[in-house]
Amino acid sequence: MDEAGIKKQNWDVKETELFLEILKELDMKKCLDGRKVRNNRLFKVAHRRMTAAGYHRSVDQLKFRWKLLKSAYYKCKREPDSPAPIKIQGWWRYEKTMVAIMESRHPLVGAGVNADRNDDVTEDSDGEASMLHWPQPCPDNSAQNNPETQNQNLDLIVGVIPQTTRSRSVSPACVVQIKMDPEMDSQLRIGFLGAGNMAYGITKGILSGNVLPVNIKVSAPSSRNLGRFQELGISVTHSNAEVVCGSDVVFVAVKPHLVPPVLNEVSPHVTDRHVVVSVAAGVTLATLEELLPENSVAIRLMPNLPCVVQEGALLFARGSHAKQEDGALLRSLLHRCGLVEEGPEAWIDIHTGLSGSGVAFVYLFAEALAEGAVKMGMPSALAHSVASQTLVGAGRLLRDSGKHPAQLRSEVCTPGGTTIYGLHTLEQGGVRAATISAVESATERARELGRRSSRK
């Protein structure tokens, strides 16, 4: 789009405020050189976030808007008593955030570490120069023998370790103390063994964050499910070994009974740089570690289908060789998929019954709600639309209010009203007991699958 076309685009207040908040979060101050923006990658990340929020702008439009805002900021700095800049309507709404961005004194990297970026590249560069690599070499060997330095560097919140430097033997004194930065996820190479619904759901969630499609590769024995990944710009293959060799994090997303043969196939290619994440129901960490090379990092993850719309519920457990930073890496990678929690492995099968299978239980209830309305005379399409929105609204209120479900339920009921009559009918039908039994049955089935996989 030419500059004239860019200038024609009108921005509303909420869109500009969101744009500035995104830039503030991405630490825009570190990407400036005088008046010239040098980090194209930052705008690509901002573009994805704006698109996810429903604002469809090109990267060039975002850059042009930033230049206008920056010019207005400098004008106000030079002439503090002059009227608000004409080009930026509602400037007073943005001034505080602009000051926070341009005058920030909160560095991304901890004190004592050389955090200078090599940004001597053109504005449109998207190369390695804009990346902050982790870890970096120690400035001198004496730091390793300094207890104060060692303690400081041990107290870190981990980011992502690039493949070229990731090692279990890196000295703690060499580790850069950085805040957990989701933007660093863009350096990771992600592989999926299997192309089913779980793999697709996680992929969609990851792509809504900071990982580019070019850094993801998916393998499957047939092409039946690979087309939808190709539509997302993701490379596909029929070779599991190719995926593992070209990845840092490998998701094992095949059926439980296929995990042993698949891991036996790729095991020779697994190194200490890999984090192997299994989403196979029932396959225990002990089984994974037995099938993988000694000291391999294994994590067991149970996601659910709503990861596709970034509203998933994910629980993971770390294996015996997975460190806290490996869990932090996974949490950072998946945080756009929805709720991500860590717990003991014993909870994974329960989570499978509650949330993995629970999604289908909710769909069954939604279907029954709609059919009830159809029975009473409402058109089917409208009934299903209203039923789905009812579940979305009720779920969001339950999540955001922090109230117990029973409390919210009682708030809907009025003495002698319609809701209490309907609830009475549900209780007569045993819906509560049936739901509890459904979670129990799904959990026991997950445990059974685990026992079977461990015997193979």
VEXFITOR-566521 format. One line per field, with one value per residue (C-alpha): z negated, y, x negated; residue in one letter; residue number from 1. Coordinates in nm, 4 decimals. Each point is the difference from the previous one (the first is absolute). Last residue first. Example, Ala and Ser with C-alpha at 12.3 -4.5 7.8 and 13.67 -1.06 7.14 Angstrom:
// VEXFITOR-566521
zz: [-0.7140,-0.0660] $
yy: [-0.1060,-0.3440] $
xx: [-1.3670,0.1370] $
rest: [S,A] $
nr: [2,1] $
//
This chain:
// VEXFITOR-566521
zz: [-2.6055,-0.3641,-0.0668,0.2898,-0.1369,-0.3489,0.1437,0.2125,-0.3153,-0.1788,0.2817,-0.0175,-0.3741,0.0550,0.2693,-0.2261,-0.2996,0.2077,0.1363,-0.3473,-0.1323,0.2974,-0.0473,-0.3706,0.0745,0.2951,-0.1949,0.1942,-0.3168,-0.0501,0.3491,-0.0656,-0.3243,0.1842,0.2480,-0.2769,-0.1806,0.3199,0.0814,-0.3230,-0.3204,-0.2119,0.2268,0.1368,0.1963,-0.3095,-0.1350,0.3063,-0.0450,-0.3585,0.0931,0.2671,-0.2624,0.0708,0.1504,0.2188,0.3057,0.0455,-0.0842,0.1986,0.2971,-0.0183,-0.0256,0.2941,0.2228,-0.0972,0.0708,0.3265,0.1129,-0.0949,0.1736,0.3250,-0.0232,-0.0549,0.2791,0.2513,-0.1202,0.0192,-0.3389,-0.0555,-0.3434,0.1365,0.1693,-0.3364,-0.1588,0.2965,-0.0614,-0.3645,0.0913,0.2504,-0.2545,-0.2543,0.2504,0.0835,-0.3703,-0.0334,0.3083,-0.1620,-0.3142,0.1839,-0.0141,-0.2875,-0.2848,0.1172,0.1418,-0.3001,-0.2217,0.2120,-0.0372,-0.3757,-0.0974,0.2002,-0.2549,0.1052,0.2449,0.1373,0.3351,0.0508,0.3640,0.3188,-0.0124,-0.2954,0.1928,0.0784,-0.3276,-0.1970,0.1933,-0.0686,-0.3651,-0.0279,0.1559,-0.2369,-0.2960,0.1158,0.1881,-0.0868,-0.2266,0.2269,-0.0234,-0.0297,0.2184,-0.0190,0.2812,0.0089,0.3388,0.0890,0.2769,0.2736,0.1166,-0.3585,-0.0455,0.0881,-0.3256,-0.1287,-0.2078,-0.0192,-0.1134,0.0062,0.0904,-0.0086,0.0975,-0.2650,0.1690,0.3514,0.0371,-0.0350,-0.3747,-0.0575,0.1802,-0.1913,-0.3347,0.1021,0.0468,0.3195,-0.1064,0.2632,0.2541,-0.0274,-0.0312,-0.0161,0.0892,-0.0760,0.2219,-0.0430,-0.1824,0.3174,0.1629,0.3444,-0.1045,-0.1817,0.3143,0.0948,-0.3536,-0.0838,0.2829,-0.0813,-0.3718,0.0515,0.2475,-0.2647,-0.1522,0.3279,0.1353,-0.1160,-0.1084,-0.0141,0.0693,-0.1280,0.1513,0.3518,0.3305,-0.0891,-0.1603,0.3038,0.2462,-0.2148,0.0093,0.3804,0.1820,0.0338,-0.0554,-0.0036,-0.1562,0.1902,-0.1824,0.3053,-0.0131,-0.3472,0.1312,0.2828,-0.2277,-0.1293,0.2807,0.1246,-0.1555,-0.2391,-0.1830,-0.0580,-0.0962,0.0196,-0.1756,0.0273,0.3343,-0.1611,-0.2263,-0.3778,-0.1889,-0.1348,0.2095,0.1798,-0.3230,-0.0530,0.3547,-0.0346,-0.3302,0.1571,0.3116,-0.2004,-0.2176,0.3040,0.1802,0.1921,-0.1688,-0.0977,-0.0414,0.0157,-0.1294,0.0744,-0.2620,0.0803,0.0073,-0.3607,-0.0939,0.0277,-0.2953,-0.2296,-0.3461,-0.1514,0.0525,-0.2073,0.2589,-0.0808,-0.0048,-0.3800,0.0041,0.2039,0.3077,-0.0364,0.1012,0.3324,0.2240,0.1911,0.3663,-0.0672,-0.1440,-0.3698,-0.0705,-0.3023,-0.3612,-0.3075,-0.1769,-0.3490,0.0947,0.1551,-0.3233,-0.2052,0.2299,0.0032,-0.3787,-0.0280,0.2305,0.1392,0.3284,0.0351,-0.0001,0.3378,0.1833,0.2121,-0.0224,0.3377,0.0759,-0.0799,0.1558,0.3222,0.0315,0.3532,0.2230,0.1734,0.0986,0.2983,0.0645,0.1621,0.1273,-0.2054,0.1212,-0.2192,-0.2688,-0.2678,-0.1828,-0.3302,-0.3168,-0.2950,-0.1647,-0.3385,-0.3300,-0.0460,0.1196,0.3553,0.1078,-0.1199,-0.2017,0.0502,0.2409,0.1484,0.3480,-0.0943,-0.3222,0.1648,0.2853,-0.2490,-0.1765,0.3264,0.1502,-0.1306,0.0267,0.3682,0.0648,0.3690,0.1155,0.3119,-0.1673,-0.2702,-0.3352,-0.0431,-0.0893,-0.3602,-0.0081,0.3207,0.0405,-0.2021,0.1499,0.3492,-0.0882,-0.1104,0.3085,0.2217,-0.1896,0.0455,0.3729,0.0360,-0.1907,0.2309,0.3012,-0.1425,-0.0772,0.3514,0.1472,-0.2038,0.1517,-0.2103,-0.0830,-0.3515,-0.1459,-0.3150,0.1686,0.2839,-0.2462,-0.1599,0.3334,0.1104,-0.3290,0.0593,0.3529,-0.1330,-0.2425,0.2802,0.1979,-0.2662,0.1070,-0.0729,0.0850,-0.2088,-0.2044,0.0253,-0.1406,-0.0641,-0.3722,-0.0664,0.1579,-0.2990,0.1406,-0.2757,0.0880,0.3673,-0.0847,-0.2254,0.2798,0.2503,-0.2483,-0.0615,0.3738,0.0616,-0.2876,0.1246,0.3595,0.2849,0.3488,0.2968,0.2670,-0.0958,0.1003,0.3414,0.0603,-0.1125,0.2563,-0.0928] $
yy: [-5.2540,-0.0306,0.3755,0.0824,-0.2285,0.1497,0.3496,-0.0939,-0.1316,0.3251,0.1963,-0.2338,0.0575,0.3757,-0.0258,-0.2164,0.2340,0.3087,-0.1742,-0.1209,0.3568,0.1106,-0.2832,0.0790,0.3657,-0.0712,-0.2573,0.0514,0.1108,0.2535,0.1361,0.0273,0.1883,0.2317,0.0863,0.0800,0.2066,0.1938,0.0877,0.1781,-0.1138,0.1695,0.1605,-0.1898,0.1787,0.1086,-0.3555,-0.1263,0.2636,-0.1101,-0.3688,0.0659,0.1521,0.3632,0.1222,0.2413,-0.0392,-0.3756,-0.0535,0.3064,-0.1209,-0.3457,0.1284,0.2338,-0.2638,-0.2626,0.2341,0.1061,-0.3633,-0.0556,0.3216,-0.1004,-0.3563,0.1219,0.2554,-0.2629,-0.2469,0.2349,0.0351,-0.1995,-0.1647,-0.3093,0.2254,0.1613,-0.3394,-0.0982,0.3076,-0.0873,-0.3639,0.1071,0.2311,-0.2846,-0.2303,0.2723,0.0407,-0.3734,0.0180,0.2724,-0.2115,-0.2607,0.2117,0.2115,-0.2213,-0.3498,0.1023,0.2258,-0.3035,-0.1883,0.2911,0.0439,-0.2949,0.1600,0.2743,0.3500,0.2813,0.2356,0.1636,0.1804,0.0978,-0.0779,0.3367,-0.1169,-0.3032,0.1052,0.1816,-0.2980,-0.2342,0.2137,0.0345,-0.3780,-0.0379,0.2692,-0.2053,-0.2918,-0.3096,-0.3017,-0.1754,0.0795,0.3164,0.0034,0.2013,0.1309,0.1873,0.1646,0.1506,0.3337,0.1061,-0.0795,-0.3199,-0.0645,-0.0746,-0.3654,-0.0978,-0.0175,-0.2764,0.0282,-0.2434,0.1411,-0.1853,0.1282,-0.2842,-0.1225,-0.3409,-0.0253,-0.0211,-0.3074,-0.0421,0.3729,-0.0063,-0.3046,0.1523,0.3235,-0.1901,-0.0533,0.0259,0.2482,0.0898,0.3689,-0.0721,0.2813,-0.0746,0.2849,-0.0369,0.1505,-0.3107,-0.2029,-0.2019,-0.1363,-0.3609,0.0083,0.0818,-0.3509,-0.1369,0.3097,-0.0749,-0.3714,0.0661,0.2946,-0.1780,-0.1616,0.3418,0.1577,0.2579,0.3513,-0.0219,0.3691,0.0705,0.3150,0.0898,-0.1151,-0.0827,-0.3437,-0.0952,0.0971,-0.1764,-0.3141,-0.0066,-0.0056,0.0373,0.3746,0.3288,0.3615,0.2484,0.2920,-0.0250,-0.1612,-0.2571,-0.1008,-0.0522,-0.2161,-0.2342,-0.1925,-0.2559,0.0146,-0.3328,-0.1118,0.3347,0.2659,0.3659,0.2819,0.3365,0.2834,0.1274,0.0378,0.2762,-0.0354,0.3132,-0.0711,-0.0826,-0.2537,-0.1943,-0.0273,-0.1198,-0.2539,-0.1295,-0.0591,-0.1619,-0.2390,-0.0955,-0.0417,-0.2377,0.0665,-0.2265,0.0542,0.3764,0.2118,0.3483,0.2093,0.2677,0.3492,0.1537,-0.1114,0.2944,0.2239,-0.1848,0.1627,-0.1463,0.2730,-0.0275,-0.0958,-0.1159,-0.3398,-0.0181,-0.0174,-0.2953,-0.1936,-0.1638,-0.3792,-0.0729,0.1656,0.2428,0.2210,-0.0765,-0.1031,0.3368,0.0027,0.1587,0.2197,-0.1006,0.1962,0.0171,-0.0202,-0.2147,0.3033,0.1994,-0.2939,-0.0531,0.3661,0.0124,-0.3263,0.1237,-0.2965,-0.0116,0.3767,-0.0363,-0.1685,0.3233,0.1495,-0.3291,-0.1114,0.0691,-0.2172,0.1025,0.2019,0.3386,0.0117,0.3079,-0.0911,-0.3409,0.1404,0.1754,0.3058,0.2600,0.2819,-0.0840,-0.1683,0.1208,-0.1319,-0.2087,-0.0077,0.1072,-0.2201,-0.0348,-0.1344,0.1767,0.1110,-0.2252,0.0096,0.1584,0.3450,0.2129,0.3680,0.0772,0.3488,-0.0744,-0.2727,0.1529,0.3442,-0.1481,-0.1652,0.3309,0.1906,-0.2386,0.1382,0.3597,-0.0626,-0.0297,0.0753,-0.0477,0.2058,0.3282,-0.0279,0.1246,0.3747,0.1374,0.0416,-0.3027,0.1074,-0.2211,-0.2922,0.0396,-0.0039,-0.3087,-0.1864,0.1059,-0.1287,-0.3309,-0.0346,0.0697,-0.2440,-0.2661,0.0366,-0.0409,-0.3149,-0.1529,0.0786,-0.1608,-0.3158,-0.0194,0.0642,-0.2268,0.0763,-0.2980,-0.0608,-0.2888,0.2377,0.2499,-0.2761,-0.1254,0.3536,0.0699,-0.3079,0.1173,0.3488,-0.1392,-0.1934,0.3183,0.1323,0.3206,0.2777,0.3317,0.3111,-0.0340,-0.3663,-0.1875,-0.3699,0.0005,0.2595,-0.2276,-0.2344,-0.2572,0.0793,0.3688,-0.0802,-0.2088,0.2742,0.2489,-0.2072,-0.0551,0.3750,0.0656,-0.2501,0.1335,0.3584,-0.0694,-0.0150,0.1248,-0.1500,0.2599,0.0450,-0.3561,0.0421,0.3161,-0.1805,-0.2765,-0.3418] $
xx: [-0.4252,0.1060,-0.0342,0.2336,0.2698,-0.0194,0.0271,0.3008,0.1663,-0.0738,0.1634,0.3007,0.0241,0.0047,0.2685,0.2159,-0.0385,0.0796,0.3111,0.0996,-0.0038,0.2082,0.2525,0.0354,0.0759,0.2301,0.2048,0.3221,0.1768,-0.2800,0.0591,0.3742,-0.0608,-0.2363,0.2771,0.2475,-0.2629,-0.0674,0.3624,0.0820,0.1719,-0.2632,-0.2591,-0.2976,-0.2733,-0.1917,0.0189,-0.1867,-0.2690,-0.0515,-0.0037,-0.2615,-0.2334,-0.0839,-0.3276,0.1949,-0.2236,0.0135,0.3672,0.1036,-0.2038,0.1498,0.3575,-0.0507,-0.1593,0.2588,0.2906,-0.1659,-0.0081,0.3653,0.1126,-0.1689,0.1329,0.3562,-0.0269,-0.1054,0.2648,0.2985,0.1776,0.3228,-0.0175,-0.1715,-0.2543,-0.0762,-0.0588,-0.2144,-0.2170,-0.0558,-0.0735,-0.2650,-0.1584,-0.0035,-0.1690,-0.2513,-0.0781,-0.0676,-0.2223,-0.2112,-0.0183,-0.2046,-0.3146,0.1272,0.1148,-0.0901,-0.3369,-0.0605,0.0444,-0.2536,-0.2444,0.0497,-0.2204,-0.2810,-0.0400,0.1005,-0.0723,0.2643,0.0715,0.3333,0.0448,-0.1940,-0.1776,-0.2110,-0.1243,-0.3586,-0.0505,0.1339,-0.2271,-0.3075,0.0951,0.0270,-0.3421,-0.1288,0.1175,-0.2082,0.1060,-0.2143,0.2523,0.2917,0.2057,0.3793,0.2360,0.3559,0.1741,0.3431,0.0714,0.1551,-0.2394,0.2563,-0.1722,-0.1103,0.3713,-0.0846,-0.1644,-0.3546,-0.1624,-0.3761,-0.2680,-0.3506,-0.3172,-0.3580,-0.2313,-0.2433,-0.0418,0.1384,0.3811,0.2222,-0.0561,0.0445,0.3352,0.1214,-0.0967,0.1701,0.3223,0.2010,0.3650,0.1120,-0.2671,-0.0948,-0.3716,-0.2541,-0.3617,-0.2399,-0.3031,-0.3465,-0.1254,0.0407,0.2791,-0.0949,-0.0591,0.3376,0.1989,0.1134,0.0254,0.2053,0.2454,0.0236,0.0661,0.2439,0.2280,0.2253,0.0662,0.1177,-0.2448,-0.0809,-0.3638,-0.0892,-0.3671,-0.1700,-0.3366,0.0784,-0.1713,-0.1329,0.3318,0.2080,-0.2282,0.0045,0.3801,-0.0061,0.3336,-0.0472,0.1797,-0.1138,0.2429,0.1559,0.3335,0.1625,-0.2801,0.1198,0.3542,-0.1353,-0.1924,0.2994,0.0439,-0.3587,-0.0976,-0.2764,-0.0002,-0.2639,0.0311,-0.2551,0.0078,-0.2530,0.1346,0.3432,-0.1388,0.0063,0.1052,0.3460,0.3060,-0.2180,-0.0452,0.3746,0.0640,-0.2790,0.1366,0.3418,-0.1468,-0.2146,0.2972,0.2267,-0.2328,-0.3207,-0.2534,-0.3612,-0.0033,-0.3143,-0.0758,-0.3066,-0.0440,-0.1287,0.3489,0.0394,-0.2224,0.3032,0.1529,-0.2556,-0.0487,-0.2106,-0.3689,-0.3032,-0.2489,-0.1467,-0.3769,-0.0219,0.2352,-0.2571,0.1429,-0.0070,0.3584,-0.0651,0.1851,-0.2440,0.0701,0.3578,0.0954,0.0911,0.3373,0.0599,-0.0490,0.0889,-0.3299,-0.1409,-0.2965,-0.1630,0.0056,-0.1193,-0.2970,-0.0911,0.0033,-0.1917,-0.2799,-0.1882,0.1868,-0.0331,-0.3775,0.0197,0.0700,0.2774,0.1927,0.1279,0.3669,0.3047,0.2301,-0.0161,0.1689,0.1289,0.0044,-0.3254,0.1339,0.1791,0.3268,-0.1477,0.2403,-0.1520,-0.3467,-0.2552,-0.2370,0.2320,-0.2580,0.1781,-0.1759,0.0934,-0.3403,0.1011,-0.0633,0.3570,0.2791,0.1312,0.3259,-0.1009,0.2444,-0.0841,0.2802,-0.0003,0.1304,0.2472,0.1328,0.0133,0.2009,0.2345,0.0664,0.0472,0.2530,0.3280,-0.1255,-0.0623,0.3741,-0.0420,-0.3555,-0.0779,0.0958,-0.2638,0.1333,-0.0431,-0.3464,-0.1099,-0.2339,-0.1786,-0.3060,0.1354,0.3473,-0.1517,-0.2033,0.3125,0.1964,-0.2802,0.0034,0.3746,-0.0273,-0.2904,0.1937,0.2978,-0.2284,-0.1552,0.3391,0.1202,-0.3106,0.0611,0.3472,0.3063,0.2928,0.1229,0.1911,-0.2045,-0.1825,-0.0866,-0.1476,-0.2058,-0.1294,-0.0905,-0.1784,-0.2154,-0.0763,-0.0696,-0.2569,-0.1662,-0.0569,-0.2384,-0.1726,0.2452,-0.1602,0.0383,-0.3166,-0.0856,0.2935,0.0526,-0.0746,0.2705,0.2615,0.0011,0.2441,0.2489,-0.0124,0.0497,0.3067,0.1371,-0.0560,0.1970,0.2826,0.0292,-0.0044,0.2782,0.2091,-0.0300,0.0996,-0.2472,0.0802,-0.1841,-0.0561,-0.3655,-0.0868,0.1568,-0.2002,-0.3142,0.0443,0.1375] $
rest: [K,R,S,S,R,R,G,L,E,R,A,R,E,T,A,S,E,V,A,S,I,T,A,A,R,V,G,G,Q,E,L,T,H,L,G,Y,I,T,T,G,G,P,T,C,V,E,S,R,L,Q,A,P,H,K,G,S,D,R,L,L,R,G,A,G,V,L,T,Q,S,A,V,S,H,A,L,A,S,P,M,G,M,K,V,A,G,E,A,L,A,E,A,F,L,Y,V,F,A,V,G,S,G,S,L,G,T,H,I,D,I,W,A,E,P,G,E,E,V,L,G,C,R,H,L,L,S,R,L,L,A,G,D,E,Q,K,A,H,S,G,R,A,F,L,L,A,G,E,Q,V,V,C,P,L,N,P,M,L,R,I,A,V,S,N,E,P,L,L,E,E,L,T,A,L,T,V,G,A,A,V,S,V,V,V,H,R,D,T,V,H,P,S,V,E,N,L,V,P,P,V,L,H,P,K,V,A,V,F,V,V,D,S,G,C,V,V,E,A,N,S,H,T,V,S,I,G,L,E,Q,F,R,G,L,N,R,S,S,P,A,S,V,K,I,N,V,P,L,V,N,G,S,L,I,G,K,T,I,G,Y,A,M,N,G,A,G,L,F,G,I,R,L,Q,S,D,M,E,P,D,M,K,I,Q,V,V,C,A,P,S,V,S,R,S,R,T,T,Q,P,I,V,G,V,I,L,D,L,N,Q,N,Q,T,E,P,N,N,Q,A,S,N,D,P,C,P,Q,P,W,H,L,M,S,A,E,G,D,S,D,E,T,V,D,D,N,R,D,A,N,V,G,A,G,V,L,P,H,R,S,E,M,I,A,V,M,T,K,E,Y,R,W,W,G,Q,I,K,I,P,A,P,S,D,P,E,R,K,C,K,Y,Y,A,S,K,L,L,K,W,R,F,K,L,Q,D,V,S,R,H,Y,G,A,A,T,M,R,R,H,A,V,K,F,L,R,N,N,R,V,K,R,G,D,L,C,K,K,M,D,L,E,K,L,I,E,L,F,L,E,T,E,K,V,D,W,N,Q,K,K,I,G,A,E,D,M] $
nr: [456,455,454,453,452,451,450,449,448,447,446,445,444,443,442,441,440,439,438,437,436,435,434,433,432,431,430,429,428,427,426,425,424,423,422,421,420,419,418,417,416,415,414,413,412,411,410,409,408,407,406,405,404,403,402,401,400,399,398,397,396,395,394,393,392,391,390,389,388,387,386,385,384,383,382,381,380,379,378,377,376,375,374,373,372,371,370,369,368,367,366,365,364,363,362,361,360,359,358,357,356,355,354,353,352,351,350,349,348,347,346,345,344,343,342,341,340,339,338,337,336,335,334,333,332,331,330,329,328,327,326,325,324,323,322,321,320,319,318,317,316,315,314,313,312,311,310,309,308,307,306,305,304,303,302,301,300,299,298,297,296,295,294,293,292,291,290,289,288,287,286,285,284,283,282,281,280,279,278,277,276,275,274,273,272,271,270,269,268,267,266,265,264,263,262,261,260,259,258,257,256,255,254,253,252,251,250,249,248,247,246,245,244,243,242,241,240,239,238,237,236,235,234,233,232,231,230,229,228,227,226,225,224,223,222,221,220,219,218,217,216,215,214,213,212,211,210,209,208,207,206,205,204,203,202,201,200,199,198,197,196,195,194,193,192,191,190,189,188,187,186,185,184,183,182,181,180,179,178,177,176,175,174,173,172,171,170,169,168,167,166,165,164,163,162,161,160,159,158,157,156,155,154,153,152,151,150,149,148,147,146,145,144,143,142,141,140,139,138,137,136,135,134,133,132,131,130,129,128,127,126,125,124,123,122,121,120,119,118,117,116,115,114,113,112,111,110,109,108,107,106,105,104,103,102,101,100,99,98,97,96,95,94,93,92,91,90,89,88,87,86,85,84,83,82,81,80,79,78,77,76,75,74,73,72,71,70,69,68,67,66,65,64,63,62,61,60,59,58,57,56,55,54,53,52,51,50,49,48,47,46,45,44,43,42,41,40,39,38,37,36,35,34,33,32,31,30,29,28,27,26,25,24,23,22,21,20,19,18,17,16,15,14,13,12,11,10,9,8,7,6,5,4,3,2,1] $
//
